[in-house]
Amino acid sequence: MAIDSSKRILGYYSLRPAIWEVRDKYNKIVGTSFELELAMIGVVKELQGKKNVGMPLLLDAFEKTLAVSKIVGGIERLWVGPLNDRCKKFYKNAAFTKAANSQRMFIAVGEIADALAELDAFIAPDPL
Ligand SMILES: CC(C)(COP(=O)(O)OP(=O)(O)OC[C@H]1O[C@@H](n2cnc3c(N)ncnc32)[C@H](O)[C@@H]1OP(=O)(O)O)[C@@H](O)C(=O)NCCC(=O)NCCS
């Protein structure tokens, strides 16, 4: 959750497990795979589109995803189900890719790690 100095809620998100069936070439379920999904993300109406709450919330979700993937094996992607075209653009700007044959979008855990490392280098450059 994002709050301001007077503890007013500015936005929130939640993550949940995404469990997929794995099928063989005969379409028989042969197992399950477990990944993570951004169940919801929202910014208070007056701050939507102002470019100061949604992306920091998403970056926080990236950090949590990376942390979970380090303890729980098998998590390779973070998934989202965009509600509309504006949401799709928001996720595309954050490097999500559209899945084949689906409206859902995902970002690989490796890409999340790279993005966060790049951001760290940008925020805290090496001392001279
Ligand atoms: C989607 C959302 C979380 C993005 O956070 P944000 O802080 O508004 O994001 P930004 O200010 O960085 O805006 C970036 C992009 O988000 C999208 N966006 C902005 N306002 C939006 C809105 N009301 N609804 C959906 N997407 C929106 C646009 O693509 C925008 O880019 P643009 O202004 O250049 O067209 C936020 O707008 C929101 O809460 N929307 C309503 C709830 C919602 O749609 N949640 C997502 C469900 S998939």
PDBQT file of the ligand as one rigid body, heavy atoms in Angstrom, charges set to zero:
ROOT
HETATM    1  C1  LIG A 201      -3.634   1.588 -13.941  1.00  0.00    +0.000 C 
HETATM    2  C2  LIG A 201      -3.073   2.426 -12.775  1.00  0.00    +0.000 C 
HETATM    3  C3  LIG A 201      -2.720   1.496 -11.583  1.00  0.00    +0.000 C 
HETATM    4  C4  LIG A 201      -1.765   3.097 -13.259  1.00  0.00    +0.000 C 
HETATM    5  O1  LIG A 201      -1.223   3.890 -12.228  1.00  0.00    +0.000 OA
HETATM    6  P1  LIG A 201      -0.954   5.465 -12.509  1.00  0.00    +0.000 P 
HETATM    7  O2  LIG A 201      -0.227   6.035 -11.329  1.00  0.00    +0.000 OA
HETATM    8  O3  LIG A 201      -2.215   6.100 -12.944  1.00  0.00    +0.000 OA
HETATM    9  O4  LIG A 201       0.042   5.302 -13.713  1.00  0.00    +0.000 OA
HETATM   10  P2  LIG A 201       0.753   6.470 -14.500  1.00  0.00    +0.000 P 
HETATM   11  O5  LIG A 201       0.355   7.818 -13.971  1.00  0.00    +0.000 OA
HETATM   12  O6  LIG A 201       2.194   6.099 -14.532  1.00  0.00    +0.000 OA
HETATM   13  O7  LIG A 201       0.105   6.343 -15.916  1.00  0.00    +0.000 OA
HETATM   14  C5  LIG A 201       0.722   5.516 -16.826  1.00  0.00    +0.000 C 
HETATM   15  C6  LIG A 201      -0.305   4.932 -17.730  1.00  0.00    +0.000 C 
HETATM   16  O8  LIG A 201      -1.321   4.266 -16.957  1.00  0.00    +0.000 OA
HETATM   17  C7  LIG A 201      -2.486   4.258 -17.728  1.00  0.00    +0.000 C 
HETATM   18  N1  LIG A 201      -3.546   4.931 -16.980  1.00  0.00    +0.000 N 
HETATM   19  C8  LIG A 201      -3.582   6.169 -16.499  1.00  0.00    +0.000 A 
HETATM   20  N2  LIG A 201      -4.757   6.409 -15.889  1.00  0.00    +0.000 NA
HETATM   21  C9  LIG A 201      -5.461   5.282 -16.005  1.00  0.00    +0.000 A 
HETATM   22  C10 LIG A 201      -6.752   4.896 -15.580  1.00  0.00    +0.000 A 
HETATM   23  N3  LIG A 201      -7.570   5.735 -14.942  1.00  0.00    +0.000 N 
HETATM   24  N4  LIG A 201      -7.155   3.645 -15.815  1.00  0.00    +0.000 NA
HETATM   25  C11 LIG A 201      -6.364   2.775 -16.473  1.00  0.00    +0.000 A 
HETATM   26  N5  LIG A 201      -5.120   3.094 -16.916  1.00  0.00    +0.000 NA
HETATM   27  C12 LIG A 201      -4.690   4.334 -16.693  1.00  0.00    +0.000 A 
HETATM   28  C13 LIG A 201      -2.163   4.996 -18.995  1.00  0.00    +0.000 C 
HETATM   29  O9  LIG A 201      -1.704   4.094 -19.964  1.00  0.00    +0.000 OA
HETATM   30  C14 LIG A 201      -1.061   5.914 -18.568  1.00  0.00    +0.000 C 
HETATM   31  O10 LIG A 201      -0.284   6.399 -19.594  1.00  0.00    +0.000 OA
HETATM   32  P3  LIG A 201      -0.697   7.802 -20.311  1.00  0.00    +0.000 P 
HETATM   33  O11 LIG A 201      -1.191   8.743 -19.246  1.00  0.00    +0.000 OA
HETATM   34  O12 LIG A 201       0.592   8.243 -20.899  1.00  0.00    +0.000 OA
HETATM   35  O13 LIG A 201      -1.748   7.428 -21.297  1.00  0.00    +0.000 OA
HETATM   36  C15 LIG A 201      -4.062   3.529 -12.302  1.00  0.00    +0.000 C 
HETATM   37  O14 LIG A 201      -4.284   4.440 -13.354  1.00  0.00    +0.000 OA
HETATM   38  C16 LIG A 201      -5.397   3.008 -11.804  1.00  0.00    +0.000 C 
HETATM   39  O15 LIG A 201      -5.560   2.764 -10.617  1.00  0.00    +0.000 OA
HETATM   40  N6  LIG A 201      -6.399   2.860 -12.704  1.00  0.00    +0.000 N 
HETATM   41  C17 LIG A 201      -7.731   2.453 -12.329  1.00  0.00    +0.000 C 
HETATM   42  C18 LIG A 201      -7.773   1.032 -11.783  1.00  0.00    +0.000 C 
HETATM   43  C19 LIG A 201      -7.202   0.072 -12.779  1.00  0.00    +0.000 C 
HETATM   44  O16 LIG A 201      -7.497   0.144 -13.970  1.00  0.00    +0.000 OA
HETATM   45  N7  LIG A 201      -6.353  -0.846 -12.270  1.00  0.00    +0.000 N 
HETATM   46  C20 LIG A 201      -5.628  -1.798 -13.107  1.00  0.00    +0.000 C 
HETATM   47  C21 LIG A 201      -6.374  -3.001 -13.360  1.00  0.00    +0.000 C 
HETATM   48  S1  LIG A 201      -5.623  -3.942 -14.673  1.00  0.00    +0.000 SA
ENDROOT
TORSDOF 0
